[in-house]
Amino acid sequence: MIKQKVQDEVNAQIQAEFQSGWLYLAFAAWFESKNLDGFGHWMRMQWQEEQEHGMKFYDHLLRRGGEVELKGIEKPEISAENAVDIFEKVLEHERHITKRIHSLYDLAKEKDDYPLQTLLHWFIDEQVEEEENAEAILERLKLIGEEGASLYVLDRELSQRDAE
C-alpha cells in the first residue's frame, strides 16, 4: 500500500503534468495565431507528451492501490513579445518540473518507496531531455533572430517532430 504523503505528492505531480500540458497548448495557440504552425506543432506534441506523463503517475497510483485525486487546471497566462520569450518560459517551466521530480524522488527515498523510485528514474532522464531540447531551440532562436528566412526554416523543422 502506498503511504498517504507519497500518494498526496503523486497526485500533486499528476496535476502539475496536466497543467504543463495546458501551458503547452496555450503556447501552441500563441504560435499558431502568428502563423508559425511548425512551432505550434512542436508545442502540441509537448501537450500530448505531458498528458502521457500525467497518466504514468495516474496509472502508478492505481496499480499500487492508491487513490487518484484529480485537481483543477488553471488557465495559463501567456505574455510574450516573441518566440524567444516563449522558449525562455518553456525552459523555466521545465526546470520547475525537474525540481518537482527531484523532490518527489527525495520523498520516495525517504519513505523507502522503491516502485516510485524506479518510475522516477525514467522521469529524471526525461527531464534532462526536456531541458536540453528547450534550451537548444532557445539558443537557435537567439542565434537566428525573430524574422526572415531562418525563422521560417526553424518553423518548418519543428513541424517535422513526430510522437515519441
OpenMM code with the backbone's topology and positions (N, CA, C; nanometers):
from openmm import Vec3, app, unit

residues = "MET ILE LYS GLN LYS VAL GLN ASP GLU VAL ASN ALA GLN ILE GLN ALA GLU PHE GLN SER GLY TRP LEU TYR LEU ALA PHE ALA ALA TRP PHE GLU SER LYS ASN LEU ASP GLY PHE GLY HIS TRP MET ARG MET GLN TRP GLN GLU GLU GLN GLU HIS GLY MET LYS PHE TYR ASP HIS LEU LEU ARG ARG GLY GLY GLU VAL GLU LEU LYS GLY ILE GLU LYS PRO GLU ILE SER ALA GLU ASN ALA VAL ASP ILE PHE GLU LYS VAL LEU GLU HIS GLU ARG HIS ILE THR LYS ARG ILE HIS SER LEU TYR ASP LEU ALA LYS GLU LYS ASP ASP TYR PRO LEU GLN THR LEU LEU HIS TRP PHE ILE ASP GLU GLN VAL GLU GLU GLU GLU ASN ALA GLU ALA ILE LEU GLU ARG LEU LYS LEU ILE GLY GLU GLU GLY ALA SER LEU TYR VAL LEU ASP ARG GLU LEU SER GLN ARG ASP ALA GLU".split()
positions = [
    Vec3(0.0847, -0.1190, 0.0000),
    Vec3(0.0000, 0.0000, 0.0000),
    Vec3(0.0885, 0.1244, 0.0000),
    Vec3(0.0493, 0.2207, -0.0753),
    Vec3(0.1260, 0.3446, -0.0866),
    Vec3(0.0973, 0.4341, 0.0345),
    Vec3(0.1996, 0.4992, 0.0838),
    Vec3(0.1844, 0.5861, 0.2008),
    Vec3(0.1108, 0.7144, 0.1616),
    Vec3(0.0336, 0.7680, 0.2554),
    Vec3(-0.0522, 0.8834, 0.2276),
    Vec3(0.0269, 1.0037, 0.1761),
    Vec3(0.1391, 1.0357, 0.2385),
    Vec3(0.2194, 1.1511, 0.1956),
    Vec3(0.2674, 1.1326, 0.0518),
    Vec3(0.3086, 1.0112, 0.0185),
    Vec3(0.3535, 0.9818, -0.1175),
    Vec3(0.2356, 0.9946, -0.2146),
    Vec3(0.1223, 0.9386, -0.1767),
    Vec3(0.0029, 0.9485, -0.2609),
    Vec3(-0.0330, 1.0952, -0.2868),
    Vec3(-0.0303, 1.1762, -0.1831),
    Vec3(-0.0633, 1.3184, -0.1984),
    Vec3(0.0315, 1.3874, -0.2950),
    Vec3(0.1592, 1.3571, -0.2843),
    Vec3(0.2581, 1.4213, -0.3710),
    Vec3(0.2501, 1.3698, -0.5149),
    Vec3(0.2178, 1.2431, -0.5315),
    Vec3(0.1992, 1.1907, -0.6674),
    Vec3(0.0763, 1.2558, -0.7305),
    Vec3(-0.0304, 1.2719, -0.6528),
    Vec3(-0.1476, 1.3427, -0.7044),
    Vec3(-0.1131, 1.4863, -0.7434),
    Vec3(-0.0301, 1.5520, -0.6643),
    Vec3(0.0134, 1.6876, -0.6985),
    Vec3(0.0943, 1.6869, -0.8284),
    Vec3(0.1726, 1.5809, -0.8492),
    Vec3(0.2511, 1.5713, -0.9717),
    Vec3(0.1611, 1.5444, -1.0918),
    Vec3(0.0569, 1.4661, -1.0730),
    Vec3(-0.0398, 1.4453, -1.1817),
    Vec3(-0.0953, 1.5805, -1.2253),
    Vec3(-0.1350, 1.6617, -1.1284),
    Vec3(-0.1885, 1.7938, -1.1591),
    Vec3(-0.0830, 1.8780, -1.2304),
    Vec3(0.0412, 1.8737, -1.1837),
    Vec3(0.1480, 1.9525, -1.2447),
    Vec3(0.1719, 1.9112, -1.3899),
    Vec3(0.1641, 1.7814, -1.4177),
    Vec3(0.1847, 1.7334, -1.5549),
    Vec3(0.0701, 1.7786, -1.6456),
    Vec3(-0.0531, 1.7669, -1.5976),
    Vec3(-0.1663, 1.8120, -1.6783),
    Vec3(-0.1630, 1.9643, -1.6955),
    Vec3(-0.1227, 2.0363, -1.5921),
    Vec3(-0.1087, 2.1817, -1.6021),
    Vec3(-0.0016, 2.2164, -1.7052),
    Vec3(0.1063, 2.1401, -1.7079),
    Vec3(0.2106, 2.1607, -1.8090),
    Vec3(0.1533, 2.1449, -1.9491),
    Vec3(0.0743, 2.0420, -1.9669),
    Vec3(0.0121, 2.0199, -2.0971),
    Vec3(-0.0738, 2.1382, -2.1386),
    Vec3(-0.1493, 2.1903, -2.0452),
    Vec3(-0.2366, 2.3048, -2.0721),
    Vec3(-0.1527, 2.4266, -2.1117),
    Vec3(-0.0397, 2.4450, -2.0446),
    Vec3(0.0502, 2.5542, -2.0777),
    Vec3(0.1033, 2.5388, -2.2202),
    Vec3(0.1449, 2.4178, -2.2557),
    Vec3(0.1966, 2.3943, -2.3905),
    Vec3(0.0891, 2.4150, -2.4965),
    Vec3(-0.0337, 2.3794, -2.4653),
    Vec3(-0.1413, 2.4018, -2.5608),
    Vec3(-0.1651, 2.5516, -2.5795),
    Vec3(-0.1542, 2.6289, -2.4722),
    Vec3(-0.1659, 2.7749, -2.4839),
    Vec3(-0.0506, 2.8315, -2.5671),
    Vec3(0.0693, 2.7785, -2.5482),
    Vec3(0.1827, 2.8214, -2.6305),
    Vec3(0.1579, 2.7862, -2.7775),
    Vec3(0.1014, 2.6692, -2.8035),
    Vec3(0.0694, 2.6296, -2.9414),
    Vec3(-0.0249, 2.7313, -3.0035),
    Vec3(-0.1278, 2.7699, -2.9301),
    Vec3(-0.2232, 2.8682, -2.9814),
    Vec3(-0.1545, 3.0012, -3.0103),
    Vec3(-0.0618, 3.0417, -2.9228),
    Vec3(0.0112, 3.1669, -2.9442),
    Vec3(0.0876, 3.1609, -3.0762),
    Vec3(0.1617, 3.0522, -3.0977),
    Vec3(0.2391, 3.0397, -3.2209),
    Vec3(0.1490, 3.0304, -3.3432),
    Vec3(0.0443, 2.9505, -3.3338),
    Vec3(-0.0439, 2.9322, -3.4487),
    Vec3(-0.1150, 3.0622, -3.4859),
    Vec3(-0.1428, 3.1473, -3.3865),
    Vec3(-0.2048, 3.2768, -3.4168),
    Vec3(-0.1084, 3.3690, -3.4907),
    Vec3(0.0197, 3.3352, -3.4871),
    Vec3(0.1224, 3.4148, -3.5558),
    Vec3(0.1691, 3.3450, -3.6847),
    Vec3(0.0935, 3.2440, -3.7280),
    Vec3(0.1261, 3.1680, -3.8491),
    Vec3(0.2600, 3.0966, -3.8412),
    Vec3(0.2984, 3.0584, -3.7211),
    Vec3(0.4179, 2.9759, -3.7004),
    Vec3(0.3702, 2.8356, -3.6623),
    Vec3(0.3136, 2.7697, -3.7627),
    Vec3(0.2491, 2.6408, -3.7387),
    Vec3(0.3460, 2.5305, -3.6992),
    Vec3(0.4709, 2.5388, -3.7409),
    Vec3(0.5711, 2.4398, -3.7005),
    Vec3(0.5988, 2.4484, -3.5510),
    Vec3(0.6138, 2.5701, -3.5017),
    Vec3(0.6298, 2.5897, -3.3574),
    Vec3(0.5042, 2.5414, -3.2852),
    Vec3(0.3880, 2.5732, -3.3429),
    Vec3(0.2622, 2.5277, -3.2848),
    Vec3(0.2551, 2.3765, -3.2777),
    Vec3(0.2991, 2.3109, -3.3831),
    Vec3(0.3011, 2.1645, -3.3865),
    Vec3(0.3916, 2.1100, -3.2757),
    Vec3(0.5091, 2.1693, -3.2612),
    Vec3(0.6029, 2.1246, -3.1577),
    Vec3(0.5378, 2.1360, -3.0197),
    Vec3(0.4679, 2.2468, -2.9964),
    Vec3(0.4009, 2.2671, -2.8677),
    Vec3(0.2857, 2.1691, -2.8487),
    Vec3(0.2136, 2.1392, -2.9561),
    Vec3(0.1061, 2.0390, -2.9455),
    Vec3(0.1630, 1.9014, -2.9094),
    Vec3(0.2790, 1.8706, -2.9646),
    Vec3(0.3427, 1.7428, -2.9304),
    Vec3(0.3821, 1.7429, -2.7827),
    Vec3(0.4292, 1.8558, -2.7337),
    Vec3(0.4609, 1.8678, -2.5909),
    Vec3(0.3345, 1.8483, -2.5069),
    Vec3(0.2241, 1.9069, -2.5506),
    Vec3(0.0954, 1.8910, -2.4813),
    Vec3(0.0614, 1.7426, -2.4681),
    Vec3(0.0713, 1.6702, -2.5784),
    Vec3(0.0406, 1.5262, -2.5749),
    Vec3(0.1359, 1.4526, -2.4811),
    Vec3(0.2626, 1.4877, -2.4868),
    Vec3(0.3626, 1.4216, -2.4029),
    Vec3(0.3330, 1.4448, -2.2542),
    Vec3(0.2946, 1.5660, -2.2191),
    Vec3(0.2640, 1.5957, -2.0787),
    Vec3(0.1412, 1.5188, -2.0311),
    Vec3(0.0443, 1.4996, -2.1195),
    Vec3(-0.0724, 1.4200, -2.0826),
    Vec3(-0.0296, 1.2754, -2.0535),
    Vec3(0.0603, 1.2237, -2.1363),
    Vec3(0.1128, 1.0888, -2.1145),
    Vec3(0.1890, 1.0804, -1.9827),
    Vec3(0.2645, 1.1840, -1.9504),
    Vec3(0.3377, 1.1848, -1.8233),
    Vec3(0.2406, 1.1814, -1.7057),
    Vec3(0.1373, 1.2633, -1.7134),
    Vec3(0.0367, 1.2628, -1.6067),
    Vec3(-0.0258, 1.1256, -1.5901),
    Vec3(-0.0521, 1.0593, -1.7018),
    Vec3(-0.1150, 0.9269, -1.6959),
    Vec3(-0.0199, 0.8215, -1.6402),
    Vec3(0.1102, 0.8377, -1.6595),
    Vec3(0.2058, 0.7433, -1.5982),
    Vec3(0.1934, 0.7478, -1.4458),
    Vec3(0.1844, 0.8683, -1.3906),
    Vec3(0.1663, 0.8812, -1.2454),
    Vec3(0.0282, 0.8317, -1.2025),
    Vec3(-0.0732, 0.8616, -1.2796),
    Vec3(-0.2109, 0.8169, -1.2550),
    Vec3(-0.2137, 0.6635, -1.2456),
    Vec3(-0.1604, 0.5986, -1.3479),
    Vec3(-0.1584, 0.4519, -1.3514),
    Vec3(-0.0747, 0.3942, -1.2371),
    Vec3(0.0352, 0.4609, -1.2049),
    Vec3(0.1210, 0.4145, -1.0954),
    Vec3(0.0415, 0.4110, -0.9651),
    Vec3(-0.0318, 0.5164, -0.9369),
    Vec3(-0.1123, 0.5190, -0.8139),
    Vec3(-0.2137, 0.4059, -0.8119),
    Vec3(-0.2852, 0.3887, -0.9212),
    Vec3(-0.3884, 0.2841, -0.9249),
    Vec3(-0.3285, 0.1446, -0.9097),
    Vec3(-0.2162, 0.1197, -0.9763),
    Vec3(-0.1528, -0.0123, -0.9665),
    Vec3(-0.1053, -0.0415, -0.8249),
    Vec3(-0.0799, 0.0629, -0.7472),
    Vec3(-0.0286, 0.0450, -0.6112),
    Vec3(-0.1390, 0.0531, -0.5064),
    Vec3(-0.2630, 0.0560, -0.5501),
    Vec3(-0.3746, 0.0603, -0.4562),
    Vec3(-0.4014, 0.1991, -0.4010),
    Vec3(-0.3448, 0.3009, -0.4639),
    Vec3(-0.3665, 0.4383, -0.4201),
    Vec3(-0.4933, 0.4954, -0.4787),
    Vec3(-0.5239, 0.6160, -0.4365),
    Vec3(-0.6437, 0.6840, -0.4840),
    Vec3(-0.6017, 0.8064, -0.5645),
    Vec3(-0.6496, 0.8140, -0.6881),
    Vec3(-0.6222, 0.9289, -0.7732),
    Vec3(-0.7197, 1.0399, -0.7353),
    Vec3(-0.6635, 1.1586, -0.7128),
    Vec3(-0.7450, 1.2763, -0.6834),
    Vec3(-0.7090, 1.3837, -0.7849),
    Vec3(-0.7938, 1.3980, -0.8860),
    Vec3(-0.7671, 1.4963, -0.9904),
    Vec3(-0.7972, 1.6366, -0.9391),
    Vec3(-0.7027, 1.7241, -0.9605),
    Vec3(-0.7150, 1.8626, -0.9151),
    Vec3(-0.7402, 1.9527, -1.0354),
    Vec3(-0.7864, 2.0735, -1.0096),
    Vec3(-0.8189, 2.1672, -1.1159),
    Vec3(-0.6978, 2.2133, -1.1953),
    Vec3(-0.7247, 2.2494, -1.3182),
    Vec3(-0.6235, 2.3039, -1.4076),
    Vec3(-0.6520, 2.4533, -1.4218),
    Vec3(-0.5489, 2.5345, -1.4042),
    Vec3(-0.5651, 2.6791, -1.4138),
    Vec3(-0.5413, 2.7277, -1.5568),
    Vec3(-0.6061, 2.8370, -1.5899),
    Vec3(-0.5865, 2.8982, -1.7206),
    Vec3(-0.4444, 2.9537, -1.7290),
    Vec3(-0.3683, 2.9128, -1.8312),
    Vec3(-0.2327, 2.9680, -1.8462),
    Vec3(-0.2383, 3.1139, -1.8902),
    Vec3(-0.1548, 3.1949, -1.8308),
    Vec3(-0.1424, 3.3349, -1.8707),
    Vec3(-0.0176, 3.3473, -1.9569),
    Vec3(-0.0374, 3.3862, -2.0814),
    Vec3(0.0732, 3.3974, -2.1755),
    Vec3(0.0962, 3.5454, -2.2055),
    Vec3(0.2111, 3.5941, -2.1661),
    Vec3(0.2505, 3.7299, -2.2045),
    Vec3(0.3896, 3.7180, -2.2662),
    Vec3(0.3937, 3.7376, -2.3973),
    Vec3(0.5203, 3.7220, -2.4681),
    Vec3(0.5215, 3.8148, -2.5886),
    Vec3(0.6383, 3.8637, -2.6169),
    Vec3(0.6572, 3.9505, -2.7331),
    Vec3(0.6981, 3.8700, -2.8570),
    Vec3(0.7674, 3.7570, -2.8328),
    Vec3(0.8238, 3.6840, -2.9462),
    Vec3(0.8528, 3.5389, -2.9059),
    Vec3(0.9043, 3.4638, -3.0017),
    Vec3(0.9329, 3.3216, -2.9797),
    Vec3(1.0397, 3.3009, -2.8730),
    Vec3(1.1367, 3.3907, -2.8656),
    Vec3(1.2399, 3.3794, -2.7617),
    Vec3(1.1745, 3.3859, -2.6240),
    Vec3(1.0829, 3.4808, -2.6049),
    Vec3(1.0120, 3.4912, -2.4770),
    Vec3(0.9431, 3.3602, -2.4415),
    Vec3(0.8771, 3.3020, -2.5392),
    Vec3(0.8045, 3.1762, -2.5141),
    Vec3(0.9023, 3.0666, -2.4734),
    Vec3(1.0111, 3.0523, -2.5463),
    Vec3(1.1041, 2.9432, -2.5145),
    Vec3(1.1820, 2.9682, -2.3861),
    Vec3(1.1979, 3.0931, -2.3476),
    Vec3(1.2533, 3.1197, -2.2147),
    Vec3(1.1561, 3.0694, -2.1076),
    Vec3(1.0260, 3.0889, -2.1307),
    Vec3(0.9239, 3.0396, -2.0380),
    Vec3(0.9198, 2.8867, -2.0381),
    Vec3(0.9360, 2.8257, -2.1555),
    Vec3(0.9397, 2.6797, -2.1657),
    Vec3(1.0547, 2.6246, -2.0822),
    Vec3(1.1727, 2.6810, -2.1003),
    Vec3(1.2896, 2.6328, -2.0263),
    Vec3(1.2707, 2.6523, -1.8764),
    Vec3(1.2216, 2.7677, -1.8365),
    Vec3(1.1955, 2.7944, -1.6947),
    Vec3(1.0948, 2.6938, -1.6388),
    Vec3(0.9911, 2.6661, -1.7162),
    Vec3(0.8895, 2.5711, -1.6712),
    Vec3(0.9477, 2.4307, -1.6580),
    Vec3(1.0266, 2.3884, -1.7548),
    Vec3(1.0862, 2.2544, -1.7474),
    Vec3(1.1799, 2.2427, -1.6280),
    Vec3(1.2511, 2.3481, -1.5981),
    Vec3(1.3371, 2.3468, -1.4790),
    Vec3(1.2532, 2.3351, -1.3515),
    Vec3(1.1383, 2.3999, -1.3507),
    Vec3(1.0454, 2.3891, -1.2370),
    Vec3(0.9979, 2.2435, -1.2212),
    Vec3(0.9610, 2.1812, -1.3318),
    Vec3(0.9144, 2.0419, -1.3269),
    Vec3(1.0286, 1.9503, -1.2832),
    Vec3(1.1496, 1.9768, -1.3284),
    Vec3(1.2646, 1.8974, -1.2855),
    Vec3(1.2799, 1.9039, -1.1341),
    Vec3(1.2676, 2.0220, -1.0775),
    Vec3(1.2774, 2.0354, -0.9315),
    Vec3(1.1680, 1.9562, -0.8621),
    Vec3(1.0471, 1.9577, -0.9169),
    Vec3(0.9365, 1.8800, -0.8587),
    Vec3(0.9688, 1.7295, -0.8622),
    Vec3(1.0201, 1.6826, -0.9747),
    Vec3(1.0547, 1.5403, -0.9889),
    Vec3(1.1636, 1.5034, -0.8886),
    Vec3(1.2638, 1.5873, -0.8745),
    Vec3(1.3718, 1.5599, -0.7788),
    Vec3(1.3188, 1.5565, -0.6357),
    Vec3(1.2297, 1.6480, -0.6020),
    Vec3(1.1700, 1.6484, -0.4674),
    Vec3(1.0873, 1.5219, -0.4435),
    Vec3(1.0153, 1.4808, -0.5456),
    Vec3(0.9359, 1.3586, -0.5328),
    Vec3(1.0274, 1.2373, -0.5158),
    Vec3(1.1397, 1.2378, -0.5867),
    Vec3(1.2366, 1.1292, -0.5724),
    Vec3(1.2942, 1.1268, -0.4303),
    Vec3(1.3267, 1.2449, -0.3773),
    Vec3(1.3761, 1.2527, -0.2392),
    Vec3(1.2740, 1.1954, -0.1415),
    Vec3(1.1468, 1.2271, -0.1624),
    Vec3(1.0412, 1.1734, -0.0766),
    Vec3(1.0326, 1.0212, -0.0907),
    Vec3(1.0400, 0.9721, -0.2136),
    Vec3(1.0343, 0.8274, -0.2359),
    Vec3(1.1493, 0.7567, -0.1648),
    Vec3(1.2676, 0.8161, -0.1649),
    Vec3(1.3815, 0.7582, -0.0923),
    Vec3(1.3566, 0.7620, 0.0583),
    Vec3(1.3087, 0.8763, 0.1056),
    Vec3(1.2828, 0.8920, 0.2493),
    Vec3(1.1806, 0.7899, 0.2993),
    Vec3(1.0795, 0.7605, 0.2165),
    Vec3(0.9714, 0.6693, 0.2568),
    Vec3(0.9973, 0.5255, 0.2106),
    Vec3(1.1177, 0.4980, 0.1606),
    Vec3(1.1525, 0.3640, 0.1114),
    Vec3(1.0513, 0.3121, 0.0098),
    Vec3(1.0088, 0.4003, -0.0792),
    Vec3(0.9120, 0.3640, -0.1833),
    Vec3(0.9889, 0.3293, -0.3109),
    Vec3(1.0312, 0.2031, -0.3174),
    Vec3(1.1153, 0.1585, -0.4289),
    Vec3(1.0437, 0.1604, -0.5636),
    Vec3(0.9157, 0.1205, -0.5706),
    Vec3(0.8481, 0.1287, -0.7003),
    Vec3(0.8416, 0.2715, -0.7555),
    Vec3(0.8166, 0.3686, -0.6692),
    Vec3(0.8124, 0.5072, -0.7159),
    Vec3(0.9521, 0.5538, -0.7573),
    Vec3(1.0535, 0.5124, -0.6848),
    Vec3(1.1901, 0.5493, -0.7233),
    Vec3(1.2209, 0.4984, -0.8639),
    Vec3(1.1795, 0.3766, -0.8924),
    Vec3(1.2037, 0.3187, -1.0247),
    Vec3(1.1329, 0.3990, -1.1330),
    Vec3(1.0072, 0.4336, -1.1098),
    Vec3(0.9330, 0.5154, -1.2058),
    Vec3(1.0025, 0.6505, -1.2253),
    Vec3(1.0467, 0.7092, -1.1176),
    Vec3(1.1060, 0.8422, -1.1248),
    Vec3(1.2407, 0.8439, -1.1955),
    Vec3(1.3100, 0.7305, -1.2007),
    Vec3(1.4349, 0.7255, -1.2783),
    Vec3(1.4061, 0.7634, -1.4234),
    Vec3(1.2964, 0.7095, -1.4769),
    Vec3(1.2576, 0.7424, -1.6146),
    Vec3(1.2313, 0.8919, -1.6276),
    Vec3(1.1592, 0.9496, -1.5305),
    Vec3(1.1270, 1.0916, -1.5357),
    Vec3(1.2517, 1.1797, -1.5205),
    Vec3(1.3448, 1.1377, -1.4398),
    Vec3(1.4692, 1.2146, -1.4238),
    Vec3(1.5416, 1.2223, -1.5581),
    Vec3(1.5530, 1.1089, -1.6263),
    Vec3(1.6158, 1.1083, -1.7590),
    Vec3(1.5353, 1.1922, -1.8577),
    Vec3(1.4037, 1.1818, -1.8516),
    Vec3(1.3159, 1.2564, -1.9411),
    Vec3(1.3335, 1.4070, -1.9222),
    Vec3(1.3494, 1.4514, -1.7986),
    Vec3(1.3655, 1.5939, -1.7730),
    Vec3(1.4978, 1.6471, -1.8254),
    Vec3(1.6006, 1.5649, -1.8246),
    Vec3(1.7275, 1.6070, -1.8858),
    Vec3(1.7025, 1.6354, -2.0340),
    Vec3(1.6307, 1.5461, -2.0992),
    Vec3(1.5988, 1.5633, -2.2408),
    Vec3(1.5096, 1.6857, -2.2639),
    Vec3(1.4093, 1.7041, -2.1786),
    Vec3(1.3178, 1.8181, -2.1944),
    Vec3(1.3922, 1.9501, -2.1846),
    Vec3(1.4772, 1.9633, -2.0850),
    Vec3(1.5533, 2.0873, -2.0696),
    Vec3(1.6504, 2.1066, -2.1861),
    Vec3(1.7146, 1.9988, -2.2276),
    Vec3(1.8099, 2.0062, -2.3387),
    Vec3(1.7405, 2.0531, -2.4674),
    Vec3(1.6234, 1.9973, -2.4968),
    Vec3(1.5502, 2.0357, -2.6178),
    Vec3(1.5065, 2.1810, -2.6136),
    Vec3(1.4509, 2.2233, -2.5007),
    Vec3(1.4051, 2.3620, -2.4884),
    Vec3(1.5225, 2.4584, -2.5009),
    Vec3(1.6321, 2.4256, -2.4361),
    Vec3(1.7490, 2.5126, -2.4411),
    Vec3(1.8073, 2.5202, -2.5821),
    Vec3(1.8082, 2.4092, -2.6533),
    Vec3(1.8626, 2.4076, -2.7899),
    Vec3(1.7789, 2.4962, -2.8823),
    Vec3(1.6471, 2.4868, -2.8715),
    Vec3(1.5620, 2.5707, -2.9563),
    Vec3(1.5780, 2.7173, -2.9172),
    Vec3(1.5825, 2.7453, -2.7880),
    Vec3(1.6017, 2.8823, -2.7413),
    Vec3(1.7318, 2.9409, -2.7955),
    Vec3(1.8398, 2.8663, -2.7866),
    Vec3(1.9694, 2.9162, -2.8351),
    Vec3(1.9680, 2.9370, -2.9865),
    Vec3(1.9004, 2.8494, -3.0576),
    Vec3(1.8907, 2.8672, -3.2030),
    Vec3(1.8101, 2.9922, -3.2360),
    Vec3(1.7017, 3.0152, -3.1612),
    Vec3(1.6216, 3.1360, -3.1834),
    Vec3(1.7033, 3.2617, -3.1574),
    Vec3(1.7811, 3.2602, -3.0518),
    Vec3(1.8654, 3.3757, -3.0214),
    Vec3(1.9688, 3.3978, -3.1327),
    Vec3(2.0172, 3.2896, -3.1892),
    Vec3(2.1173, 3.2984, -3.2947),
    Vec3(2.0584, 3.3535, -3.4250),
    Vec3(1.9406, 3.3048, -3.4633),
    Vec3(1.8855, 3.3418, -3.5943),
    Vec3(1.8004, 3.4679, -3.5922),
    Vec3(1.7506, 3.5052, -3.4752),
    Vec3(1.6643, 3.6221, -3.4688),
    Vec3(1.5191, 3.5870, -3.4930),
    Vec3(1.4362, 3.6894, -3.4911),
    Vec3(1.2909, 3.6702, -3.4943),
    Vec3(1.2275, 3.6884, -3.6315),
    Vec3(1.3046, 3.7210, -3.7312),
    Vec3(1.2446, 3.7494, -3.8608),
    Vec3(1.3190, 3.6769, -3.9721),
    Vec3(1.2515, 3.6640, -4.0835),
    Vec3(1.3170, 3.6204, -4.2041),
    Vec3(1.3219, 3.4713, -4.2282),
    Vec3(1.4039, 3.4365, -4.3226),
    Vec3(1.4123, 3.3002, -4.3731),
    Vec3(1.4576, 3.2007, -4.2670),
    Vec3(1.5471, 3.2424, -4.1803),
    Vec3(1.5968, 3.1494, -4.0782),
    Vec3(1.4857, 3.1053, -3.9831),
    Vec3(1.3998, 3.1995, -3.9448),
    Vec3(1.2859, 3.1642, -3.8583),
    Vec3(1.1920, 3.0699, -3.9321),
    Vec3(1.1714, 3.0952, -4.0588),
    Vec3(1.0866, 3.0088, -4.1408),
    Vec3(1.1443, 2.8672, -4.1488),
    Vec3(1.2747, 2.8566, -4.1665),
    Vec3(1.3389, 2.7246, -4.1742),
    Vec3(1.3244, 2.6504, -4.0409),
    Vec3(1.3456, 2.7191, -3.9300),
    Vec3(1.3284, 2.6552, -3.7991),
    Vec3(1.1835, 2.6144, -3.7778),
    Vec3(1.0898, 2.6989, -3.8203),
    Vec3(0.9478, 2.6650, -3.8100),
    Vec3(0.9171, 2.5369, -3.8880),
    Vec3(0.9702, 2.5259, -4.0072),
    Vec3(0.9499, 2.4046, -4.0887),
    Vec3(1.0135, 2.2833, -4.0223),
    Vec3(1.1318, 2.3013, -3.9648),
    Vec3(1.1996, 2.1903, -3.8972),
    Vec3(1.1159, 2.1406, -3.7789),
    Vec3(1.0625, 2.2321, -3.7010),
    Vec3(0.9838, 2.1924, -3.5832),
    Vec3(0.8533, 2.1251, -3.6228),
    Vec3(0.8049, 2.1533, -3.7437),
    Vec3(0.6816, 2.0891, -3.7906),
    Vec3(0.7016, 1.9397, -3.8175),
    Vec3(0.8269, 1.8961, -3.8240),
    Vec3(0.8570, 1.7557, -3.8544),
    Vec3(0.8637, 1.6665, -3.7315),
    Vec3(0.8457, 1.7246, -3.6139),
    Vec3(0.8540, 1.6452, -3.4905),
    Vec3(0.7460, 1.5383, -3.4891),
    Vec3(0.7869, 1.4160, -3.4611),
    Vec3(0.6948, 1.3032, -3.4511),
    Vec3(0.6675, 1.2711, -3.3050),
    Vec3(0.5592, 1.1985, -3.2831),
    Vec3(0.5299, 1.1489, -3.1481),
    Vec3(0.6403, 1.0520, -3.1100),
    Vec3(0.6810, 1.0601, -2.9842),
    Vec3(0.7930, 0.9758, -2.9397),
    Vec3(0.7455, 0.8582, -2.8604),
] * unit.nanometer
topology = app.Topology()
chain = topology.addChain("A")
for resn in residues:
    res = topology.addResidue(resn, chain)
    for name in ("N", "CA", "C"):
        topology.addAtom(name, app.Element.getBySymbol(name[0]), res)
